[in-house]
């Protein structure tokens, strides 16, 4: 009796015995209440399924009018085939949008096969419905289904270039998603011979201009799966010369990563690939710096050796600088950066126009040598301290070291200009004598 099918069988038998012909009343005096509820639920489920398959929004609201909790009861189940699943598989766009408005959670709910509504829509080639729902909720591109395969992954597997581009444009973060085996979209494109999709993915990754685009490009192109294979390793195993050349053209691809078998890309290409020794592909690989695993320099130190090493003066300074940045709140950081900007501007302006001005004929400082030396030393110290504190205050997460140095290049050039003070001082001294 625990099985629902058996319950329904018993229920239908009881109902058939209790219903009188040509009568509008049903004798339910001895019928268990659970049977009636189960029958009503089954009856509702069938009508709701028919409404979703036909895309009838009026029938949907008629059922909601009879039972306002009908959608809540479905949503309470962890894995269920929702009306949105049925509408997505049938390509009923208007009904699907209406259901998404009523119950947004249905779009991310999986059925017992591990499929979301959009997974089913892709499998049934309902491209227009997928496009509409992605425009309404771009985050649906990252909904993970069975084995961690997202909608974006499924589009890559099926080679649907148009929808792949739509996902990238509406939800750029979906490029970072990986399956339970650690494979991202590039792995899946290589493994399923989707060269055109791989062209789109690599082209889009190299054209990204969003925040942390450089780190995202590096992590995606060099992502390792559970067997420590990157997309470049898999392309070599597949012996797909087109994909190999395409990936080698990406500047951020690491050519000499060692996989779980202890092989680099060049090792796999020579042992598993069908290439001519000294051929065009091998020469192209060698020109990009590809090496065999035996030729790679061995790492002298492991990660734990770094933490075991003594703290040097420069390591202490670096740690202290990072602590200043991390301990400063965003509000205080903004105030201090404004103050540092004013100090940098004031000291730089002082170097351009010293107090008292300069002579119009020769451009020498008017002030005396002693005051000029004091001014130059204090002005340079203030300028350098403001520059250093600005460097410490820049958020570590938002700016890498290279970006910080790039931001301080103009300040360094200004400091070099400040270095012209001694020359002006000497000229001022000569002028005074």
GINOR-V690959 format. One line per field, one symbol per residue. phi: phi as a letter, one per 20 degrees, with the letter a starting at -180 (. if undefined). Layout:
# GINOR-V690959
phi = ???
This chain:
# GINOR-V690959
phi = .ffffffffffffffffeeeflceddecfdefffffffffffffgffffffffemeffffffffffbfefffffffefcbefgfgffffemeffffffffffcffffdeeefemdegfgffffeleffffffffffcffffdfedfmmfegffffffemefffffgfffecffffefcffeneeffgffffdldffffffffffffdfcefmffffgffffdfdefemeegffffffflefffffffffffefefdfeefemdegffffeedeecefmfffffffffenfcfffefffffceffffffffeeffffffffffffffeeffffffffffffffffffffffffcfgnmcfffdmefeffffffffffffffffffffffffffefgffecffffffffeggffffffffffggffffffffffe
